[in-house]
Amino acid sequence: MIKILIVDDEDQLRTLLSRIISLEGYEVYQADSIKSGMRQIKDNKPDIVLCDVFLPDGNGVEAIPQFKSLLPDVEIIMLTAHGNIADGVRAIKYGAFDYLTKGDDNVRIVPMLETVSKKISLHKNYSFESMIGNSKPFINAWKLAKKVAATDTTILLLGETGTGKEVFANSIHKASSRSEGPFVAVNCGALSESLLESEIFGYKSGAFTGAARDKKGLFEQADGGTIFLDEIGEMPINLQVKLLRVLETGDFIPVGDTLTKHVDARLIAATNKNLKESVATGAFREDLYYRLSVFSIELPPLRDRGEDIIMLAKMFINGFSAKMDHQINNVDDKFFEILLHYSWPGNIRELRNVIERSIIISDGDSLTSRDLPLELQLTDSSKKDWSDLATVEKAHICKILAYTNGNKTEAARLLKIGLTTLYRKIEEYGIII
């Protein structure tokens, strides 16, 4: 569980923030001064500190180096009732993650904590040593990534969605000479062109409506570390020009600014697209493609990783069992057999979701094939003797229920049988919805 320390001398605000943040699933500690904050950091080692600027025994911004000296990896978010640019600049310079104004930015606190928590979790949990897999395709990708990690070379990770590209990117960062620097990530396909540009390159105060103060972009945040651009194939062509310039020179201009900034950040990009085809259609710049693909690593789909599927499944079973306090002591052979024969279009991400769902609906301390989603049960049905009428009927009912997302009334209508009959057959065939 991510641990958060709130340092603020306003009792009511501190208590309110503590209640809100704890309801989001975080472990929360409180302090009313820099001195008590230092004591909490020593005793409880929080992952994130939310710190007021004006405290009874000093300035919170000036305390950032003190906090960092006790716990170098702690992420600090400054809070103030009277925001000013000078304090914000100093806070970022001293290593704060961001600087928020109380009241105006309250709605940003929880989303920001989610962003920082994801960064912390990735940094804590992922390294080359913690990766799981013995299959040849995985080991080949693993060895390449480990070799290139020691360099400063730009890397392009290729592979289907859900194959673990961000895990590889984070592991490369952790094994590099930049490991003490920041690791920042953005999904290029999740934002509009204007939002993506301001997110990556930052903006000047007044650049557009709502830009009340300067904002550092992700490249600037990643200075001295690594920036990970996921789904790079979705980046609009206009932004590709700016990205190429950063890669070539380290220079960029924030949105609405006229002054050039310089950064030293390593780029790791990833895509599930065929960028050569995108170059041929004009959707991706050829010069950027060649600049990105200096060192490419193809991550194998889960269906090509054989017994790795079982190793990963066992890891997820152990993890979710502990998280849900639902002990799983037995897994039947049919459960693993079905996992091995499924095609896994969503790859590792889909396997993780399947295991989580199976544990939720399982009874007792065992996992059986009946705990798997319908589409996986159908994989097993495809190997059965289709001359048996009951087998055909069960498979057809499963397909219709999958099509209706478990809506039994709609399934009964499509099957042209009564709802009572459908319930009887679900029970008779042991179909799990």
Beta strands, then each sheet from edge to edge (+ up, - down):
strand 1: 3-7
strand 2: 27-31
strand 3: 48-52
strand 4: 54-55
strand 5: 58-59
strand 6: 75-80
strand 7: 98-101
strand 8: 155-158
strand 9: 183-187
strand 10: 202-203
strand 11: 215-216
strand 12: 226-230
strand 13: 251-252
strand 14: 261-262
strand 15: 266-271
strand 16: 295-298
strand 17: 330-331
strand 18: 366-367
sheet 1: 2+ 1+ 3+ 6+ 7+
sheet 2: 4+ 5-
sheet 3: 9+ 12+ 15+ 8+ 16+
sheet 4: 10+ 11-
sheet 5: 13+ 14-
sheet 6: 17+ 18+
end
